[in-house]
């Protein structure tokens, strides 16, 4: 019999375990993880050519829990500022780039606000600096306009639907083409999408971690391993949870006897919860969380005969073909995130990879990069595609994120079953911070 069993060894589960280790080291705790590693979607890939993030890629300096954890684990010196500048490069073969608010389509109807638009754009350009995505001004209009609508009204529609009420059709299409992300516009409800847009703004400072974000998990695991009361099982999938007389029986594949506990924490994303029968009664609530696909593609290139790397002077950019985002990584080592996409665009790359492999992915990458930048690039020396079927969660249309996130902490008042993970975070969905925030709430409930 364990005091607590944690199911799921992503960062929410491991952080929960780490907090118990610090606060209540005497507790007998078991963590069960189906993969052979800890971290879930926080996973760094390493080989002789590259050290890159397969899943979570950055953190925000405005997020207190992850910043404090990094400091506590002695990783502060490895934080590296990420440049927030970016341009939009239409995939029209002209290699043109747009990097000023003035490049975005204008509203034709006459009003005082629209008459002042050129001045307002100049001020924004000065405030945000050069190489700012032109859609920033349009998105800011949406944020300002949203203040005049009720929370419920915004929750009942997608951001795209709301944008159609505020902007012209041409302006909405421009946002969809130039924003980079797609799911935020077409899946997420407008209320939560606008909150997220505030987090993504160019005025926020973002960081990567030299050596990879997996180090956060490694450091926590290292500290936890010193506690003889804690056991971690990797490569074990939970197939059923049964609640009988204030006890949980947890059945794991290829093991006949269940594990027993009085308190259970499921640090699992929505699709994993849905597979467990015990969560059937809250299916309507889980349906308000939408899962979105994500895909990162990294390529390693060799320099040309003159020793120059083709993307040496290339800025971070969004584009309106299937690449969606190009993020130069390290021109010295020849590594670039040649595509970062979500939704149907992520599925496009996965489909090519599954049917025809890396060689076809490379061929299509060459075509798409030429469409976007006008540069005829060589065949990559090495390419890696990382696809996530449930990359992040999105609060869907009709979701009350405040209400659902509270209920998800302990979804059944009559049993000691707790849930955490970024999927269920009111304000930190799609961020490591969301996983830490929900984990902290669960641990506080168990104190």
HUQUI-V864146 format. One record per helix or strand. SS is the DSSP state (alpha for helix, beta for strand). FROM is the first residue (numbers start at 1). LEN is the number of residues. If there is no record, write none. Layout:
{{SS FROM LEN} {SS FROM LEN}}
//
This chain:
{{beta 2 6} {beta 10 1} {alpha 11 13} {beta 29 5} {beta 39 1} {beta 44 3} {beta 51 3} {beta 59 2} {alpha 64 9} {alpha 76 3} {beta 79 4} {beta 87 2} {beta 98 1} {alpha 101 3} {alpha 112 4} {alpha 117 12} {alpha 136 11} {alpha 151 5} {beta 158 1} {alpha 159 8} {alpha 169 10} {alpha 183 4} {beta 189 1} {alpha 190 11} {beta 206 4} {alpha 214 11} {beta 230 5} {beta 238 7} {beta 247 6} {beta 259 8} {alpha 270 5} {alpha 277 10} {beta 289 12} {beta 317 2} {beta 325 6} {beta 335 8} {alpha 343 31} {beta 382 14} {alpha 401 9} {beta 417 3} {alpha 422 3} {alpha 432 15}}
//
